[in-house]
Amino acid sequence: MTFPDLTLSRSLKVLLIAAAVGFTYSTVLWKLGIDWWNDDNYSHGLLIPFVIAYLIWLNFDRLKFSSGQTQPFLGYLLIALAALMLLGGTLAAVLYAQRISLLLMLAGVVICFFGVRLIRQLALPFVLLFLSIPLPQIIFNKIAFPLQMLASNIAERVILLIGIPAQRRGNVIDVEQAATGEIISLEVVEACSGIRSLMTLITLSLLLGYFTRRKPPFADMRLRDHLLDRDVMRTALLVFSAVPVALITNVARVVATGILASRYGIETIDGSWHDLAGSLVFFTALVILLGLNFLYKWLIDSDENENRPGPARFARMSPPQHIQTQKVAGVAFMILVCGLLVNGFQYRGEVRVERKHLSDLPARLGGWEQRNEDIRFDEDTEEVLRATDYVMRDYYGPGKRLNVYVGYYESQRSGATYHSPLSCLPGSGWELTEPELIEIQTPKGRVLTVNRYVVRRGSHAEYLIYWYQGRGRTFSNEFADRLFISIDSLIRSRTDGGLVRVLTPLGKDPEYSLAAARDLTGHLADTIGGFLPD
């Protein structure tokens, strides 16, 4: 049976669905492209659309015959779920939910018109698109921080074995310059822990496994045969190997940096060396993966008789059913309605409320007094922070110094939102320990539930207290706050809000330090209402 050529009518139907999806997800795709351009962790995403297009073109003849029984109910269900996720993610300013909804929407459209069988054939493009979507910062740091600690620990041990004096403080390694005895601090940041190249290496591992597979492709097999298939086993091993490969190559980078710093000074590891080292590390990791793929192929595919592909099932596949005009119109209408709602909320004006500027926060809060000027972040940090207004300052009292930060966002619809301490502190090398919810009685009689952590970096430890506040509500839980942002965005046309944080060293008397932090927090909570308006 031959597959009919694309007619004008069929092309128009495809273009109609594509236009509806493009309209609905225009803002999502634009922001995703910006993240791919600016975020080194996901810069491989810029190539993913072209890779997916090449894979589809490469297998187009096979895909034409991969249509099975259409499943409109399942397709409509996925489309509706994607629409709800997109709408909720837009209202709550959760970019990850908006982006994942795109995957569900595409899957729903494919299943609705061509059935689940085609989804199996398109599994690799869907996985590649999923791997190009930036993880939420909280999840990202859950991966990045342990890798940073592990990389710095291994690097310190190797540097000591070489004979260079070194001492680790969290994710910072202090090495001694041989000529002057000067201590040089090397911070093992995300780029040096392997996380920055990890997602790219996992993506390349998948593609490497796919392009060195046997024929026919994975998707032509029955589902129960996948787990025992040698190509699948080899590809899975290759993907898992990407993690230690990224870690080991970046440990080597830190060790080499430590050696250069010890022998020739800090000048040799700045600027061009840093960029060159990153490129060398990635190239080395890629070469190792190529070698591992060859090794796995030799070990797993050594028996040529068992490894010979079975009879092709391509000939038994039937061409896709006729794309009904009514179904196309119905699906396009569903998607367009979702797009109108999402874009309406996205560009609908928000209620602006009067408030005090955070720089006018009182210099005295109870028995605590500001003595120095407000602290300002550098331009790069402020660009990442994207706060409408913020203040950071130190308050002093009997034997204690406490640091206060308040960040306010006038609108969170565009993706500019507060950075949870659970996200930003681990990225700076802090380890969050001893989590606890505590209640604070304010001087005016309010009871406030806040998060309390002990944060550590090396031997230094501080108490951290923080909560979220906005639109007359206070939350200790970020997800509860996001839920009410969605509700307030829908009902009150407001998504403003902020984060309030208090930090103080444990010192020699941790109990007094915690009591001091609680006291300042109570006075701050009674004062902050005019700055984070109801």
C-alpha positions as CSV (number, residue, x, y, z in Angstrom):
1,M,0.0,0.0,0.0
2,T,1.4,3.4,-0.9
3,F,1.0,6.5,1.2
4,P,-0.8,9.3,-0.6
5,D,1.2,12.5,-1.2
6,L,0.5,15.5,0.9
7,T,-2.4,17.3,-0.7
8,L,-3.2,21.0,-0.4
9,S,-6.1,20.1,1.9
10,R,-3.9,17.9,4.2
11,S,-1.2,20.6,4.3
12,L,-3.8,23.2,5.3
13,K,-5.0,21.0,8.1
14,V,-1.5,20.5,9.4
15,L,-0.8,24.2,9.2
16,L,-4.0,25.0,11.0
17,I,-3.1,22.8,14.0
18,A,0.5,24.1,14.0
19,A,-0.7,27.7,13.9
20,A,-3.1,27.1,16.8
21,V,-0.3,25.5,18.9
22,G,2.2,28.3,17.9
23,F,-0.3,31.0,18.9
24,T,-1.1,29.4,22.2
25,Y,2.5,28.8,23.1
26,S,4.1,31.8,21.5
27,T,5.1,33.4,24.8
28,V,6.3,30.1,26.2
29,L,8.5,29.4,23.2
30,W,9.9,32.9,23.2
31,K,11.0,32.7,26.9
32,L,12.3,29.2,26.3
33,G,14.5,30.4,23.4
34,I,15.8,33.2,25.6
35,D,16.7,30.7,28.3
36,W,18.5,28.5,25.8
37,W,20.5,31.6,24.6
38,N,21.4,32.8,28.1
39,D,21.7,29.6,30.2
40,D,24.9,27.7,29.6
41,N,23.3,24.6,31.3
42,Y,20.8,24.3,28.4
43,S,22.4,26.0,25.5
44,H,22.2,22.7,23.6
45,G,18.5,23.4,23.4
46,L,19.2,25.8,20.5
47,L,20.1,22.8,18.4
48,I,17.3,20.5,19.6
49,P,14.6,21.8,17.1
50,F,17.0,21.2,14.2
51,V,17.9,17.7,15.5
52,I,14.3,16.8,15.9
53,A,13.5,18.0,12.4
54,Y,16.4,15.9,11.0
55,L,15.2,12.8,12.9
56,I,11.7,13.2,11.5
57,W,13.0,13.8,8.0
58,L,15.3,10.8,8.3
59,N,12.5,8.5,9.3
60,F,9.7,10.1,7.4
61,D,8.9,7.1,5.2
62,R,8.7,4.9,8.3
63,L,6.6,7.5,10.2
64,K,4.1,7.6,7.3
65,F,3.3,4.0,7.9
66,S,3.3,4.2,11.7
67,S,-0.2,5.4,12.1
68,G,-2.4,3.1,14.2
69,Q,-5.9,3.2,15.6
70,T,-6.7,6.8,16.6
71,Q,-7.7,7.4,20.2
72,P,-9.6,10.7,20.2
73,F,-10.7,10.4,23.9
74,L,-7.1,10.0,25.1
75,G,-5.9,12.7,22.8
76,Y,-8.6,15.2,23.9
77,L,-7.8,14.3,27.6
78,L,-4.2,15.2,27.1
79,I,-5.0,18.4,25.2
80,A,-7.3,19.4,28.0
81,L,-4.7,18.5,30.7
82,A,-2.1,20.5,28.8
83,A,-4.4,23.5,28.5
84,L,-5.1,23.4,32.3
85,M,-1.4,23.1,33.1
86,L,-0.6,26.0,30.8
87,L,-3.3,28.2,32.3
88,G,-2.3,27.3,35.8
89,G,1.4,27.8,35.1
90,T,0.7,31.2,33.5
91,L,-1.4,32.4,36.5
92,A,1.1,31.1,39.0
93,A,4.2,32.2,36.9
94,V,5.6,28.6,36.9
95,L,7.5,28.4,33.7
96,Y,8.3,24.7,34.0
97,A,4.6,23.8,34.1
98,Q,4.0,25.9,31.0
99,R,6.8,24.2,29.1
100,I,5.9,20.7,30.2
101,S,2.3,21.4,29.0
102,L,3.7,21.9,25.5
103,L,4.9,18.3,25.5
104,L,1.5,17.1,26.6
105,M,-0.2,19.2,24.0
106,L,1.9,17.8,21.2
107,A,1.4,14.2,22.5
108,G,-2.3,14.8,22.7
109,V,-2.5,16.1,19.1
110,V,-0.5,13.2,17.7
111,I,-2.6,10.6,19.6
112,C,-5.8,12.2,18.6
113,F,-5.0,12.0,14.8
114,F,-2.5,9.1,14.5
115,G,-2.7,7.0,17.6
116,V,-0.2,5.8,20.3
117,R,1.9,3.9,17.8
118,L,3.2,7.1,16.3
119,I,4.1,8.4,19.8
120,R,6.4,5.3,20.2
121,Q,8.1,6.2,16.9
122,L,8.5,9.8,18.1
123,A,9.7,8.8,21.6
124,L,13.3,10.1,21.0
125,P,12.2,13.6,19.8
126,F,9.9,13.9,22.8
127,V,12.7,12.9,25.2
128,L,15.1,15.3,23.5
129,L,12.6,18.1,23.9
130,F,12.0,17.2,27.6
131,L,15.8,17.2,28.2
132,S,16.0,20.7,26.8
133,I,13.5,22.2,29.2
134,P,15.3,23.9,32.1
135,L,14.6,22.3,35.5
136,P,13.1,24.4,38.3
137,Q,15.8,26.0,40.3
138,I,15.0,24.0,43.4
139,I,15.3,20.7,41.6
140,F,18.4,21.9,39.7
141,N,20.1,22.7,43.0
142,K,19.2,19.4,44.5
143,I,21.4,17.9,41.7
144,A,24.0,20.6,41.4
145,F,24.8,21.0,45.1
146,P,25.7,17.3,45.9
147,L,27.8,17.3,42.7
148,Q,29.6,20.5,43.8
149,M,30.4,18.9,47.2
150,L,31.5,15.6,45.7
151,A,33.7,17.3,43.1
152,S,35.3,19.6,45.6
153,N,35.9,16.7,48.0
154,I,37.5,14.5,45.3
155,A,39.6,17.4,44.0
156,E,40.9,18.3,47.4
157,R,42.0,14.7,48.0
158,V,43.8,14.5,44.6
159,I,45.5,17.9,45.1
160,L,46.8,16.7,48.5
161,L,48.0,13.5,47.0
162,I,50.0,15.5,44.5
163,G,51.7,17.3,47.4
164,I,50.1,20.7,47.3
165,P,48.8,22.0,50.6
166,A,45.0,22.4,50.3
167,Q,42.0,22.7,52.6
168,R,38.3,22.5,51.7
169,R,35.6,24.8,53.1
170,G,32.3,23.5,51.7
171,N,32.7,24.0,47.9
172,V,35.7,26.2,48.2
173,I,39.3,24.8,48.1
174,D,42.1,26.9,49.5
175,V,45.5,26.1,47.9
176,E,48.9,27.7,48.8
177,Q,50.9,29.4,46.2
178,A,54.4,27.8,46.3
179,A,56.4,31.0,45.7
180,T,54.7,33.4,48.1
181,G,52.7,31.3,50.5
182,E,49.6,33.2,49.6
183,I,46.3,31.4,50.0
184,I,44.3,31.2,46.8
185,S,40.6,30.2,47.1
186,L,39.1,28.1,44.3
187,E,35.3,27.9,44.3
188,V,33.8,24.8,42.8
189,V,30.8,26.3,41.2
190,E,28.2,24.6,39.0
191,A,30.4,24.7,35.9
192,C,33.2,23.0,37.7
193,S,31.0,20.3,39.3
194,G,29.9,18.9,35.9
195,I,26.2,19.9,36.2
196,R,26.6,22.6,33.4
197,S,27.6,19.9,30.9
198,L,25.6,17.1,32.3
199,M,22.3,17.7,30.4
200,T,24.2,18.2,27.2
201,L,26.1,15.0,27.7
202,I,23.0,13.0,28.5
203,T,21.4,14.4,25.3
204,L,24.5,13.4,23.2
205,S,24.5,10.0,24.8
206,L,20.9,9.4,23.7
207,L,21.8,10.5,20.1
208,L,25.0,8.5,20.1
209,G,23.1,5.3,21.1
210,Y,20.4,6.0,18.5
211,F,22.7,6.6,15.6
212,T,24.8,3.5,16.4
213,R,21.8,1.2,16.8
214,R,20.9,-1.8,14.9
215,K,18.1,-1.8,12.3
216,P,15.1,-1.6,12.7
217,P,14.8,1.3,15.2
218,F,13.8,0.7,18.8
219,A,10.2,1.6,18.3
220,D,9.6,-1.2,15.8
221,M,9.9,-3.7,18.6
222,R,7.1,-4.8,20.9
223,L,7.2,-3.1,24.3
224,R,8.1,-6.2,26.3
225,D,11.2,-6.7,24.1
226,H,12.6,-3.3,24.9
227,L,14.1,-4.2,28.3
228,L,16.1,-7.1,26.8
229,D,17.2,-5.3,23.7
230,R,20.9,-4.8,23.5
231,D,20.7,-1.4,21.9
232,V,18.4,-0.2,24.6
233,M,20.7,-1.6,27.3
234,R,23.8,0.0,25.7
235,T,22.1,3.4,25.3
236,A,20.9,3.2,29.0
237,L,24.5,2.4,30.1
238,L,25.8,5.3,28.0
239,V,23.2,7.7,29.6
240,F,24.1,6.6,33.1
241,S,27.8,6.9,32.3
242,A,27.3,10.6,31.4
243,V,27.1,11.4,35.1
244,P,30.4,10.0,36.3
245,V,32.1,11.2,33.1
246,A,30.9,14.8,33.7
247,L,32.0,14.6,37.3
248,I,35.5,13.1,36.7
249,T,36.4,15.4,33.8
250,N,35.4,18.4,35.8
251,V,37.3,17.2,38.9
252,A,40.3,17.0,36.6
253,R,39.6,20.6,35.6
254,V,39.6,21.7,39.3
255,V,42.8,19.8,40.0
256,A,44.6,21.3,37.0
257,T,43.4,24.8,38.1
258,G,44.7,24.1,41.6
259,I,48.1,23.0,40.3
260,L,48.4,26.1,38.0
261,A,47.3,28.4,40.9
262,S,49.8,26.9,43.3
263,R,52.8,27.1,40.9
264,Y,52.1,30.3,38.9
265,G,49.6,32.3,40.8
266,I,46.0,33.3,40.5
267,E,46.6,35.3,37.3
268,T,47.0,32.1,35.3
269,I,43.6,30.7,36.1
270,D,41.5,33.8,35.3
271,G,40.0,34.9,32.0
272,S,41.0,32.8,28.9
273,W,42.1,29.8,31.0
274,H,38.7,29.4,32.4
275,D,37.0,29.4,29.0
276,L,39.6,27.2,27.5
277,A,39.4,24.7,30.4
278,G,35.6,24.5,30.0
279,S,35.9,23.7,26.3
280,L,38.7,21.1,26.9
281,V,36.6,19.4,29.6
282,F,33.6,19.1,27.4
283,F,35.6,17.8,24.4
284,T,37.3,15.3,26.7
285,A,34.0,14.1,28.1
286,L,32.7,13.6,24.6
287,V,35.7,11.6,23.6
288,I,35.3,9.4,26.7
289,L,31.6,8.8,25.8
290,L,32.6,7.8,22.3
291,G,35.1,5.3,23.7
292,L,32.6,3.9,26.2
293,N,30.0,3.5,23.4
294,F,32.6,1.5,21.4
295,L,33.4,-0.6,24.5
296,Y,29.7,-1.3,25.4
297,K,29.0,-2.2,21.8
298,W,31.9,-4.6,21.8
299,L,30.8,-6.2,25.1
300,I,27.1,-6.3,24.5
301,D,26.8,-6.9,20.8
302,S,29.7,-9.4,20.5
303,D,27.3,-12.3,19.5
304,E,26.5,-11.4,15.9
305,N,23.9,-14.2,15.5
306,E,21.9,-13.1,18.5
307,N,22.3,-9.5,17.6
308,R,20.9,-9.8,14.1
309,P,17.6,-7.9,13.8
310,G,14.4,-9.9,13.5
311,P,11.9,-9.6,10.6
312,A,10.9,-6.0,9.8
313,R,7.4,-5.1,10.9
314,F,7.4,-2.0,8.6
315,A,5.5,-3.7,5.9
316,R,2.6,-4.6,8.2
317,M,2.0,-1.0,9.3
318,S,-0.9,0.8,7.7
319,P,-0.9,4.3,6.5
320,P,-2.6,7.0,8.7
321,Q,-6.3,7.3,8.5
322,H,-7.9,10.2,6.7
323,I,-7.6,13.4,8.8
324,Q,-11.2,14.5,9.2
325,T,-11.9,18.2,8.7
326,Q,-14.4,18.2,11.7
327,K,-11.8,16.7,14.0
328,V,-9.2,19.2,12.9
329,A,-11.6,22.1,13.4
330,G,-12.5,20.8,16.9
331,V,-8.9,20.3,18.0
332,A,-7.8,23.7,16.6
333,F,-10.8,25.4,18.3
334,M,-9.9,23.8,21.7
335,I,-6.3,24.9,21.4
336,L,-7.2,28.4,20.2
337,V,-9.6,28.9,23.1
338,C,-6.8,27.9,25.5
339,G,-4.5,30.4,23.7
340,L,-7.0,33.2,24.0
341,L,-7.4,32.6,27.7
342,V,-3.7,32.3,28.4
343,N,-2.7,35.3,26.3
344,G,-5.6,37.3,27.8
345,F,-4.3,36.6,31.3
346,Q,-0.7,37.1,30.1
347,Y,-1.3,40.6,28.8
348,R,-4.2,41.7,31.0
349,G,-3.2,44.7,33.1
350,E,-2.7,44.1,36.8
351,V,-4.0,46.2,39.7
352,R,-1.2,48.5,40.9
353,V,-1.3,49.2,44.7
354,E,0.3,52.0,46.6
355,R,3.2,51.0,48.8
356,K,6.3,52.3,50.6
357,H,9.7,52.0,49.0
358,L,11.8,49.3,50.7
359,S,14.7,51.8,51.3
360,D,12.4,53.5,53.7
361,L,12.2,50.5,56.0
362,P,12.9,51.8,59.5
363,A,16.5,51.9,60.6
364,R,15.3,50.8,64.1
365,L,13.3,47.6,64.6
366,G,12.7,47.1,68.4
367,G,16.1,46.9,70.0
368,W,17.9,46.4,66.6
369,E,19.4,49.3,64.7
370,Q,21.0,49.7,61.3
371,R,24.5,51.2,61.5
372,N,25.8,50.9,58.0
373,E,24.5,51.8,54.5
374,D,22.2,49.4,52.6
375,I,23.9,46.6,50.8
376,R,23.5,46.4,47.0
377,F,24.1,43.5,44.7
378,D,26.3,43.8,41.6
379,E,24.6,44.4,38.2
380,D,24.9,40.8,37.2
381,T,23.1,39.6,40.4
382,E,20.4,42.2,40.0
383,E,19.8,41.1,36.5
384,V,19.2,37.6,37.7
385,L,17.2,38.8,40.7
386,R,14.9,40.9,38.6
387,A,13.2,42.4,41.7
388,T,11.0,45.5,41.4
389,D,12.4,46.7,44.7
390,Y,14.7,45.2,47.3
391,V,16.6,46.1,50.5
392,M,19.4,44.2,52.2
393,R,21.0,45.6,55.4
394,D,22.5,44.6,58.7
395,Y,20.9,45.3,62.1
396,Y,22.9,45.4,65.3
397,G,21.9,44.8,68.8
398,P,23.4,43.4,72.1
399,G,26.3,41.3,70.8
400,K,24.7,40.3,67.6
401,R,24.5,41.2,63.9
402,L,21.5,40.1,61.8
403,N,21.2,40.5,58.1
404,V,17.8,41.3,56.6
405,Y,16.7,40.9,53.0
406,V,13.3,41.8,51.5
407,G,12.6,41.4,47.8
408,Y,9.4,42.7,46.2
409,Y,8.0,41.8,42.8
410,E,5.2,44.0,41.4
411,S,4.2,41.4,38.9
412,Q,5.2,37.7,38.6
413,R,3.4,36.9,35.4
414,S,6.4,37.5,33.2
415,G,8.5,34.9,35.1
416,A,10.3,37.5,37.3
417,T,9.8,36.1,40.7
418,Y,11.5,35.8,44.1
419,H,14.4,33.3,44.4
420,S,13.7,30.9,47.2
421,P,16.6,30.4,49.7
422,L,16.2,26.7,48.9
423,S,17.3,27.6,45.3
424,C,19.9,30.4,45.7
425,L,21.8,29.5,48.8
426,P,22.8,25.9,47.7
427,G,24.0,27.5,44.4
428,S,26.4,29.6,46.5
429,G,27.8,26.7,48.3
430,W,25.5,26.7,51.4
431,E,24.1,23.5,52.8
432,L,20.7,23.8,54.3
433,T,20.2,21.6,57.4
434,E,17.9,21.1,60.3
435,P,14.7,22.4,58.7
436,E,11.9,23.3,61.0
437,L,8.6,25.3,60.9
438,I,8.5,27.7,63.9
439,E,5.8,30.1,65.1
440,I,6.8,33.7,66.0
441,Q,4.7,35.9,68.3
442,T,5.0,39.4,67.1
443,P,4.9,42.5,69.4
444,K,1.5,43.3,68.0
445,G,0.1,39.9,68.9
446,R,0.2,38.3,65.5
447,V,1.3,34.6,65.1
448,L,3.6,34.0,62.1
449,T,4.6,30.6,60.8
450,V,8.1,30.8,59.2
451,N,10.8,28.4,57.9
452,R,13.9,28.0,60.1
453,Y,17.1,26.4,58.8
454,V,20.7,26.1,59.9
455,V,22.8,26.9,56.8
456,R,26.4,25.8,56.7
457,R,29.4,26.5,54.5
458,G,32.5,24.7,55.7
459,S,32.8,25.4,59.5
460,H,30.6,28.5,59.3
461,A,27.0,28.2,60.3
462,E,24.1,30.6,60.4
463,Y,20.4,30.6,61.3
464,L,18.1,31.3,58.4
465,I,14.5,32.4,58.8
466,Y,12.3,33.2,55.9
467,W,8.7,33.4,54.6
468,Y,6.7,34.6,51.6
469,Q,4.3,37.6,51.8
470,G,2.0,39.4,49.5
471,R,-1.6,40.5,48.9
472,G,-2.4,40.3,52.6
473,R,-1.2,36.7,52.9
474,T,1.9,35.1,54.5
475,F,3.2,31.6,53.7
476,S,6.0,29.3,54.8
477,N,5.4,27.0,51.9
478,E,6.3,28.1,48.4
479,F,3.8,25.9,46.6
480,A,0.9,27.2,48.8
481,D,2.0,30.7,47.9
482,R,2.0,29.8,44.2
483,L,-1.5,28.4,44.5
484,F,-2.8,31.6,45.9
485,I,-0.9,33.6,43.3
486,S,-2.9,31.8,40.7
487,I,-6.2,32.5,42.6
488,D,-5.4,36.1,43.2
489,S,-4.3,36.5,39.5
490,L,-7.6,35.2,38.4
491,I,-9.9,36.9,40.8
492,R,-8.0,40.1,41.9
493,S,-5.7,40.7,38.9
494,R,-2.7,40.7,41.2
495,T,0.5,38.6,41.4
496,D,2.6,41.0,43.5
497,G,4.5,39.6,46.4
498,G,7.8,39.1,48.0
499,L,10.3,37.2,50.1
500,V,11.5,38.2,53.6
501,R,14.7,36.6,55.0
502,V,16.7,37.0,58.2
503,L,20.2,35.6,58.6
504,T,22.5,35.6,61.7
505,P,25.6,33.5,62.6
506,L,25.2,30.9,65.3
507,G,28.2,32.2,67.2
508,K,29.2,30.8,70.6
509,D,25.7,30.9,71.9
510,P,23.3,29.4,69.4
511,E,20.3,29.8,71.7
512,Y,20.8,33.5,72.1
513,S,21.3,33.8,68.3
514,L,18.0,32.1,67.6
515,A,16.2,34.2,70.1
516,A,17.7,37.4,68.6
517,A,16.6,36.2,65.1
518,R,13.1,35.5,66.4
519,D,12.9,38.9,68.1
520,L,14.0,40.9,65.0
521,T,11.7,38.7,62.8
522,G,8.7,39.7,65.0
523,H,9.4,43.4,64.7
524,L,10.0,43.1,61.0
525,A,6.7,41.2,60.4
526,D,4.8,44.0,62.2
527,T,6.5,46.7,60.0
528,I,6.6,45.1,56.6
529,G,2.9,45.4,55.7
530,G,3.2,48.9,54.2
531,F,6.1,47.7,52.0
532,L,4.5,44.4,50.8
533,P,1.0,45.7,50.5
534,D,-2.3,44.0,51.3
